[in-house]
Amino acid sequence: QTCALPIFTNIDSLINEMRLIKDEHEIALMKVAGEISAYGHVQAMKTVAPEMNEGRLEAEVNYAFAQYGCVPSYNSIVAGGDNANILHYVENDQPLNDGDLVLIDAGAEYQHYAGDITRTFPVNGKFSDVQKQVYNVVLKANIEAINSLKVGEHGKIHHETALKILTQGLIDLGILTGDVDKLIEEKAYTPFYMHGTGHWLGLDVHDAGRYNGDDGKPRKLQKGMVITVEPGLYFAKDNELVPEKYRGIGIRIEDDVVITDGEPLVLTGDVPKTVEEIEALMKID
């Protein structure tokens, strides 16, 4: 008697699509994950001081998460000064210097759902004028990219929006010259912005789901999708394409956003991100 071989069907694509669209219950859980993640970042802003070790500041963030029964969603990045220009810096073992910025990329996992926030702020609580110039370019890109996320828009609209603002900012800072659209076409921004502007978020910090449709083009945004928005500018100390006053500055600002029928819903708004809000929280006159 011949036995028929079992038939296996890969259902990854079906499950991934189910994970991509969040229902109200899932969004409620992700809102809590965003709130706890924000609490960790706020505690970091309140705690940081010159000469503190990056690892100690990471511990403050993790302690804040643990108070609500959460663990980090991923290996946290706590990068002072030029370390912020290393995209996946996780050593977190260097002293934080007076006058430098510190970039923290960290999120809490709540009920299996991931938060994912990046904030960049001054170790001594006060942005220098040069740091403000760069920071406000990234902040504008973050805000306008978030506002671009509407049902029916294509899935790279936030990236395209951020690229235009960042490239114009690079022109205004005297780092690039020329026409914005042409510079984007030539990818002249890549020495200073070398990653995408976001990813799906959910049960994983880089969650399941296709970014392109069957035609190979970016898929349309739908209600219930959750995406990160994380523009940045990175001016490494040894990058001679950048005026010396900007070298060593690395800035990223990241939020978690739900696509709705109306305006995008930011899950991570409890942590400050304007210069004025950050300095006020850090109690600097």
KEKE-3310 file (N, C-alpha, C; in steps of 0.2 Angstrom, whole numbers, plus 5000, padded with zeros to 4 digits):
npx = (5004:5003:5008:5001:5010:5012:5004:5011:5008:5013:5009:5014:5012:4999:4997:5006:4999:4988:4994:4998:4988:4981:4969:4956:4959:4972:4978:4976:4984:4996:4997:4998:5011:5018:5017:5023:5036:5039:5039:5051:5060:5058:5062:5076:5080:5078:5087:5100:5117:5133:5147:5141:5140:5136:5130:5125:5115:5107:5103:5094:5084:5079:5075:5065:5056:5054:5047:5034:5032:5038:5050:5064:5061:5070:5088:5094:5100:5111:5119:5132:5138:5149:5146:5133:5133:5135:5125:5119:5124:5128:5136:5136:5145:5153:5158:5147:5149:5150:5142:5140:5128:5116:5110:5096:5089:5076:5064:5049:5042:5026:5014:5017:5018:5027:5036:5044:5055:5065:5075:5085:5095:5103:5117:5120:5108:5106:5104:5116:5119:5122:5119:5105:5102:5104:5096:5083:5080:5079:5068:5058:5057:5053:5040:5033:5033:5026:5013:5010:5005:4992:4977:4977:4987:5003:5015:5028:5027:5030:5044:5048:5043:5051:5064:5064:5064:5075:5085:5084:5087:5100:5105:5103:5111:5123:5130:5126:5124:5113:5099:5084:5076:5084:5096:5091:5087:5100:5104:5112:5111:5115:5127:5124:5112:5107:5098:5081:5065:5056:5047:5036:5027:5024:5020:5033:5048:5052:5041:5030:5025:5022:5030:5028:5017:5009:5012:5025:5026:5026:5015:4998:4993:4984:4970:4974:4986:5003:5016:5034:5041:5056:5067:5084:5100:5117:5133:5147:5163:5174:5170:5174:5166:5158:5155:5167:5161:5149:5153:5153:5140:5125:5109:5093:5075:5062:5045:5030:5017:5000:4990:4975:4957:4957:4967:4984:4988:4998:5007:5017:5018:5020:5033:5044:5049:5052:5065:5062:5053:5061:5072:5065:5060:5071:5075:5082:5087)
npy = (4994:5011:5025:5042:5057:5069:5086:5101:5118:5134:5147:5159:5171:5174:5175:5186:5196:5197:5201:5214:5223:5231:5228:5236:5232:5228:5240:5247:5240:5243:5257:5258:5252:5262:5272:5268:5266:5280:5285:5279:5286:5299:5298:5296:5308:5316:5311:5311:5316:5325:5315:5304:5286:5279:5266:5266:5276:5269:5258:5266:5268:5255:5251:5260:5254:5242:5244:5244:5231:5228:5223:5228:5231:5228:5228:5241:5257:5268:5282:5293:5309:5307:5294:5292:5292:5280:5268:5256:5256:5248:5246:5254:5260:5270:5286:5300:5316:5333:5345:5337:5329:5316:5301:5291:5276:5266:5255:5249:5233:5228:5217:5208:5217:5229:5244:5258:5271:5285:5297:5312:5322:5335:5332:5340:5347:5358:5364:5368:5382:5378:5364:5365:5370:5359:5350:5355:5354:5340:5338:5345:5337:5325:5328:5333:5321:5312:5318:5316:5304:5295:5287:5278:5284:5281:5269:5274:5287:5295:5293:5300:5312:5316:5315:5326:5337:5335:5336:5349:5355:5351:5359:5372:5372:5372:5361:5354:5358:5365:5359:5353:5342:5336:5333:5324:5314:5310:5305:5312:5314:5303:5301:5307:5303:5288:5278:5270:5278:5273:5258:5244:5240:5231:5215:5212:5222:5226:5223:5210:5209:5214:5227:5231:5230:5218:5222:5227:5240:5253:5248:5254:5264:5258:5259:5255:5250:5251:5261:5266:5282:5289:5300:5306:5314:5313:5317:5312:5313:5312:5315:5324:5331:5339:5354:5359:5363:5356:5342:5327:5327:5318:5314:5308:5306:5298:5291:5282:5277:5276:5272:5280:5283:5297:5309:5305:5294:5297:5287:5289:5301:5306:5309:5323:5332:5344:5357:5367:5361:5350:5356:5362:5351:5346:5355:5367:5384)
npz = (5000:4995:5003:5004:5002:5014:5012:5013:5017:5015:5026:5029:5022:5024:5038:5040:5034:5042:5054:5051:5050:5063:5076:5087:5100:5099:5096:5107:5117:5111:5113:5126:5127:5120:5129:5141:5135:5132:5145:5150:5142:5146:5160:5157:5152:5163:5172:5166:5166:5165:5162:5167:5164:5148:5149:5162:5160:5151:5160:5169:5160:5157:5170:5172:5163:5168:5180:5176:5173:5161:5148:5138:5121:5111:5109:5117:5111:5117:5115:5116:5110:5096:5095:5092:5078:5074:5068:5073:5086:5101:5112:5123:5133:5136:5143:5145:5139:5144:5135:5124:5114:5117:5110:5112:5108:5111:5117:5126:5129:5129:5135:5124:5114:5104:5109:5102:5102:5098:5105:5105:5115:5125:5135:5146:5147:5139:5123:5111:5100:5087:5088:5089:5077:5068:5075:5073:5060:5058:5067:5061:5049:5055:5060:5049:5041:5049:5048:5035:5034:5028:5025:5010:5004:4997:5003:5005:5008:5019:5020:5008:5010:5022:5016:5007:5016:5024:5015:5010:5022:5023:5013:5018:5029:5023:5018:5007:4990:4977:4968:4976:4972:4962:4969:4978:4968:4964:4976:4985:4998:5006:5013:5025:5029:5029:5030:5030:5033:5041:5048:5049:5064:5079:5085:5084:5084:5071:5062:5054:5037:5020:5011:4998:4985:4974:4962:4963:4968:4981:4994:4997:5011:5025:5036:5053:5051:5059:5060:5061:5062:5058:5055:5052:5055:5052:5056:5056:5066:5058:5045:5032:5023:5029:5037:5050:5063:5064:5065:5073:5078:5079:5076:5079:5078:5083:5082:5085:5075:5071:5058:5053:5050:5050:5055:5058:5072:5085:5095:5104:5110:5123:5127:5127:5112:5106:5106:5116:5124:5129:5135:5145:5153:5157:5166:5164:5165)
capx = (5000:5007:5006:5002:5015:5008:5005:5013:5006:5016:5004:5017:5010:4992:4998:5009:4994:4984:4998:5000:4982:4979:4962:4956:4962:4980:4981:4976:4990:5002:4996:5002:5018:5021:5017:5029:5042:5040:5041:5058:5064:5057:5067:5083:5081:5078:5093:5107:5122:5139:5152:5138:5142:5130:5127:5121:5108:5103:5100:5089:5078:5077:5072:5058:5052:5053:5042:5028:5032:5040:5057:5066:5058:5076:5094:5094:5105:5112:5125:5134:5142:5150:5143:5126:5134:5135:5118:5117:5129:5125:5141:5134:5150:5157:5156:5144:5153:5147:5142:5138:5121:5115:5104:5093:5084:5074:5056:5046:5038:5020:5009:5020:5018:5034:5037:5051:5056:5072:5075:5091:5095:5109:5119:5120:5102:5105:5106:5120:5115:5124:5115:5098:5101:5103:5090:5076:5079:5077:5062:5053:5056:5049:5033:5029:5033:5020:5007:5009:5003:4985:4974:4977:4994:5008:5019:5034:5026:5034:5051:5049:5042:5057:5070:5064:5065:5082:5090:5084:5091:5107:5107:5103:5117:5129:5133:5125:5122:5109:5091:5082:5074:5090:5100:5087:5088:5107:5106:5118:5110:5116:5133:5122:5106:5108:5093:5074:5061:5052:5046:5030:5028:5018:5023:5040:5049:5052:5035:5029:5020:5025:5030:5026:5011:5010:5015:5032:5026:5024:5007:4994:4992:4977:4968:4976:4994:5007:5023:5038:5044:5062:5072:5090:5105:5123:5139:5153:5168:5179:5167:5176:5161:5154:5159:5169:5156:5144:5156:5152:5133:5121:5102:5087:5069:5057:5039:5026:5011:4994:4986:4968:4953:4958:4974:4988:4988:5005:5007:5023:5018:5021:5040:5045:5054:5055:5070:5060:5050:5066:5075:5061:5059:5078:5075:5088:5085)
capy = (5000:5017:5031:5048:5061:5075:5092:5107:5124:5140:5152:5165:5178:5176:5177:5192:5201:5198:5205:5220:5227:5230:5229:5241:5229:5228:5247:5249:5238:5247:5263:5257:5251:5268:5277:5266:5268:5287:5286:5278:5292:5305:5297:5297:5316:5319:5308:5311:5321:5324:5310:5298:5281:5277:5260:5268:5279:5263:5255:5270:5267:5248:5251:5263:5249:5236:5246:5242:5224:5227:5222:5231:5227:5226:5230:5248:5261:5274:5284:5299:5312:5304:5287:5292:5292:5273:5267:5251:5256:5245:5245:5258:5259:5276:5292:5305:5322:5339:5348:5333:5326:5308:5298:5285:5272:5261:5254:5244:5227:5227:5211:5206:5222:5233:5251:5260:5278:5288:5305:5315:5328:5337:5329:5345:5350:5364:5363:5374:5385:5373:5358:5367:5371:5352:5346:5357:5351:5333:5338:5346:5331:5320:5331:5333:5314:5309:5321:5314:5297:5295:5281:5279:5287:5275:5267:5277:5294:5298:5294:5305:5319:5317:5317:5333:5342:5334:5338:5356:5357:5351:5365:5377:5371:5373:5355:5352:5364:5363:5358:5348:5336:5333:5330:5317:5309:5308:5302:5316:5315:5297:5301:5310:5300:5282:5273:5272:5283:5269:5251:5241:5239:5226:5210:5213:5229:5226:5218:5207:5212:5217:5234:5232:5226:5213:5226:5229:5247:5253:5247:5259:5264:5256:5260:5250:5249:5255:5262:5271:5288:5290:5303:5308:5317:5310:5320:5309:5317:5311:5317:5330:5334:5343:5359:5356:5364:5351:5336:5324:5327:5313:5316:5304:5307:5293:5290:5276:5281:5272:5275:5280:5286:5304:5311:5299:5294:5296:5283:5290:5309:5308:5311:5329:5332:5351:5360:5370:5356:5346:5360:5363:5345:5345:5361:5372:5391)
capz = (5000:4995:5008:5001:5006:5017:5009:5017:5014:5019:5027:5032:5019:5027:5045:5040:5033:5048:5059:5048:5052:5070:5078:5092:5106:5098:5096:5114:5120:5108:5116:5133:5126:5118:5135:5145:5132:5133:5152:5150:5139:5151:5165:5155:5152:5170:5176:5163:5169:5162:5165:5168:5159:5144:5152:5168:5158:5149:5166:5171:5155:5158:5176:5171:5159:5173:5185:5173:5171:5154:5146:5132:5114:5107:5112:5117:5109:5121:5111:5117:5105:5090:5095:5089:5071:5073:5068:5078:5092:5107:5117:5128:5139:5136:5147:5142:5140:5144:5129:5119:5114:5118:5107:5115:5104:5116:5118:5130:5126:5134:5132:5118:5108:5105:5108:5098:5102:5098:5106:5106:5119:5127:5141:5151:5147:5135:5116:5108:5094:5082:5089:5088:5069:5065:5078:5071:5053:5059:5070:5055:5045:5059:5061:5043:5039:5052:5045:5028:5034:5027:5022:5003:5002:4996:5009:5006:5008:5025:5018:5003:5014:5026:5012:5005:5022:5026:5009:5010:5028:5022:5009:5022:5033:5019:5017:5000:4986:4971:4968:4981:4968:4959:4974:4980:4963:4965:4983:4988:5006:5009:5018:5031:5030:5026:5032:5028:5038:5046:5048:5053:5071:5081:5089:5083:5083:5064:5061:5048:5032:5014:5010:4991:4982:4969:4956:4965:4970:4988:4995:5000:5018:5027:5043:5057:5051:5063:5057:5064:5058:5062:5051:5056:5051:5055:5054:5060:5067:5053:5039:5030:5019:5034:5041:5057:5068:5064:5066:5079:5080:5076:5078:5076:5082:5081:5085:5083:5072:5069:5052:5055:5045:5050:5056:5061:5079:5088:5101:5108:5111:5130:5128:5123:5106:5104:5110:5122:5129:5132:5140:5151:5157:5160:5171:5163:5165)
cpx = (5004:5004:5007:5006:5010:5009:5006:5011:5009:5011:5007:5013:5003:4993:5001:5004:4990:4987:4998:4994:4980:4972:4962:4960:4970:4982:4981:4982:4996:5002:5000:5009:5022:5022:5022:5035:5044:5042:5048:5062:5064:5062:5074:5084:5082:5084:5100:5111:5129:5143:5148:5140:5135:5126:5123:5114:5104:5099:5094:5082:5075:5073:5065:5053:5049:5048:5035:5027:5035:5048:5058:5063:5064:5082:5094:5100:5106:5119:5126:5138:5143:5147:5137:5127:5135:5128:5116:5122:5125:5130:5139:5138:5154:5154:5152:5147:5148:5148:5140:5130:5121:5109:5102:5088:5082:5066:5055:5042:5032:5015:5011:5021:5024:5032:5043:5051:5063:5071:5083:5091:5102:5111:5119:5113:5101:5108:5111:5117:5116:5120:5108:5097:5100:5097:5083:5075:5076:5070:5056:5052:5052:5041:5029:5029:5027:5014:5006:5006:4995:4983:4974:4983:4998:5013:5026:5033:5030:5041:5052:5048:5049:5063:5070:5066:5072:5087:5090:5087:5098:5110:5108:5109:5123:5133:5132:5123:5118:5102:5089:5081:5080:5095:5097:5088:5095:5109:5112:5117:5113:5122:5130:5115:5105:5103:5086:5071:5057:5051:5039:5032:5022:5021:5030:5042:5050:5047:5034:5024:5024:5025:5028:5020:5013:5014:5022:5032:5024:5017:5004:4993:4985:4976:4970:4983:4997:5014:5027:5040:5050:5068:5078:5095:5111:5129:5144:5159:5174:5176:5169:5172:5157:5158:5161:5165:5151:5146:5155:5144:5129:5114:5097:5081:5064:5051:5035:5019:5006:4991:4978:4964:4954:4965:4977:4988:4995:5004:5012:5024:5020:5028:5041:5050:5055:5060:5068:5057:5056:5070:5071:5060:5066:5080:5081:5085:5088)
cpy = (5006:5022:5038:5053:5067:5081:5098:5113:5130:5145:5158:5171:5179:5178:5184:5198:5203:5202:5212:5225:5226:5232:5234:5238:5229:5235:5249:5247:5242:5254:5263:5256:5258:5273:5275:5267:5275:5288:5284:5283:5298:5304:5298:5304:5319:5317:5310:5317:5320:5319:5304:5293:5280:5271:5262:5271:5273:5259:5259:5269:5260:5248:5254:5258:5244:5238:5245:5235:5223:5226:5226:5227:5225:5229:5238:5251:5267:5277:5291:5302:5308:5297:5287:5292:5284:5270:5262:5250:5253:5243:5248:5258:5265:5282:5297:5312:5328:5343:5344:5331:5318:5306:5292:5282:5266:5261:5248:5239:5226:5222:5209:5211:5227:5240:5253:5268:5280:5295:5306:5321:5329:5334:5334:5349:5356:5363:5369:5376:5380:5367:5359:5367:5364:5349:5348:5355:5344:5333:5340:5340:5325:5322:5330:5326:5311:5312:5319:5307:5297:5289:5283:5281:5280:5275:5270:5285:5298:5298:5299:5312:5321:5319:5324:5338:5341:5337:5346:5358:5356:5356:5371:5377:5372:5367:5353:5359:5361:5362:5352:5341:5332:5330:5324:5312:5306:5305:5305:5316:5309:5297:5304:5307:5294:5276:5275:5276:5279:5262:5249:5240:5235:5221:5209:5220:5231:5221:5215:5211:5215:5224:5236:5228:5221:5216:5228:5237:5247:5252:5253:5258:5262:5258:5254:5248:5253:5255:5267:5276:5290:5294:5305:5311:5315:5313:5318:5314:5317:5313:5324:5334:5339:5348:5357:5357:5359:5344:5333:5324:5322:5314:5311:5306:5302:5292:5284:5279:5275:5276:5274:5283:5294:5305:5305:5300:5292:5293:5285:5298:5311:5310:5317:5328:5339:5353:5363:5366:5352:5350:5361:5357:5344:5351:5365:5379:5394)
cpz = (5000:4999:5004:5005:5008:5013:5014:5014:5018:5020:5030:5029:5022:5034:5045:5039:5038:5053:5057:5050:5059:5072:5084:5098:5105:5099:5103:5118:5117:5111:5123:5132:5124:5125:5140:5142:5133:5140:5153:5148:5143:5157:5163:5155:5159:5174:5173:5166:5166:5166:5167:5162:5155:5147:5158:5166:5155:5155:5169:5166:5156:5165:5176:5167:5164:5178:5182:5170:5164:5153:5140:5126:5110:5111:5111:5115:5114:5119:5112:5112:5099:5089:5092:5081:5069:5073:5073:5083:5098:5112:5123:5134:5139:5140:5143:5144:5140:5138:5123:5119:5115:5114:5110:5110:5108:5116:5123:5127:5131:5131:5125:5112:5110:5104:5105:5098:5101:5100:5107:5110:5122:5134:5147:5151:5143:5128:5115:5102:5088:5082:5087:5080:5066:5068:5075:5064:5054:5062:5065:5051:5049:5059:5054:5040:5042:5049:5038:5028:5034:5024:5014:5000:5001:5002:5010:5007:5013:5023:5013:5006:5018:5022:5009:5010:5024:5021:5009:5016:5027:5017:5013:5027:5030:5018:5010:4996:4980:4972:4972:4977:4965:4964:4977:4975:4963:4971:4986:4996:5009:5014:5025:5033:5026:5027:5030:5034:5042:5044:5051:5060:5074:5086:5089:5082:5075:5062:5054:5043:5026:5014:5003:4990:4977:4963:4957:4968:4977:4989:4998:5007:5020:5034:5047:5056:5056:5061:5061:5059:5062:5057:5056:5052:5055:5052:5058:5060:5061:5046:5036:5025:5023:5037:5048:5063:5069:5066:5073:5082:5076:5080:5075:5081:5079:5085:5082:5081:5070:5063:5054:5049:5044:5050:5059:5068:5081:5094:5107:5110:5118:5131:5124:5117:5104:5108:5116:5127:5132:5137:5146:5156:5160:5165:5170:5162:5158)
residu = (GLN:THR:CYS:ALA:LEU:PRO:ILE:PHE:THR:ASN:ILE:ASP:SER:LEU:ILE:ASN:GLU:MET:ARG:LEU:ILE:LYS:ASP:GLU:HIS:GLU:ILE:ALA:LEU:MET:LYS:VAL:ALA:GLY:GLU:ILE:SER:ALA:TYR:GLY:HIS:VAL:GLN:ALA:MET:LYS:THR:VAL:ALA:PRO:GLU:MET:ASN:GLU:GLY:ARG:LEU:GLU:ALA:GLU:VAL:ASN:TYR:ALA:PHE:ALA:GLN:TYR:GLY:CYS:VAL:PRO:SER:TYR:ASN:SER:ILE:VAL:ALA:GLY:GLY:ASP:ASN:ALA:ASN:ILE:LEU:HIS:TYR:VAL:GLU:ASN:ASP:GLN:PRO:LEU:ASN:ASP:GLY:ASP:LEU:VAL:LEU:ILE:ASP:ALA:GLY:ALA:GLU:TYR:GLN:HIS:TYR:ALA:GLY:ASP:ILE:THR:ARG:THR:PHE:PRO:VAL:ASN:GLY:LYS:PHE:SER:ASP:VAL:GLN:LYS:GLN:VAL:TYR:ASN:VAL:VAL:LEU:LYS:ALA:ASN:ILE:GLU:ALA:ILE:ASN:SER:LEU:LYS:VAL:GLY:GLU:HIS:GLY:LYS:ILE:HIS:HIS:GLU:THR:ALA:LEU:LYS:ILE:LEU:THR:GLN:GLY:LEU:ILE:ASP:LEU:GLY:ILE:LEU:THR:GLY:ASP:VAL:ASP:LYS:LEU:ILE:GLU:GLU:LYS:ALA:TYR:THR:PRO:PHE:TYR:MET:HIS:GLY:THR:GLY:HIS:TRP:LEU:GLY:LEU:ASP:VAL:HIS:ASP:ALA:GLY:ARG:TYR:ASN:GLY:ASP:ASP:GLY:LYS:PRO:ARG:LYS:LEU:GLN:LYS:GLY:MET:VAL:ILE:THR:VAL:GLU:PRO:GLY:LEU:TYR:PHE:ALA:LYS:ASP:ASN:GLU:LEU:VAL:PRO:GLU:LYS:TYR:ARG:GLY:ILE:GLY:ILE:ARG:ILE:GLU:ASP:ASP:VAL:VAL:ILE:THR:ASP:GLY:GLU:PRO:LEU:VAL:LEU:THR:GLY:ASP:VAL:PRO:LYS:THR:VAL:GLU:GLU:ILE:GLU:ALA:LEU:MET:LYS:ILE:ASP)
# end
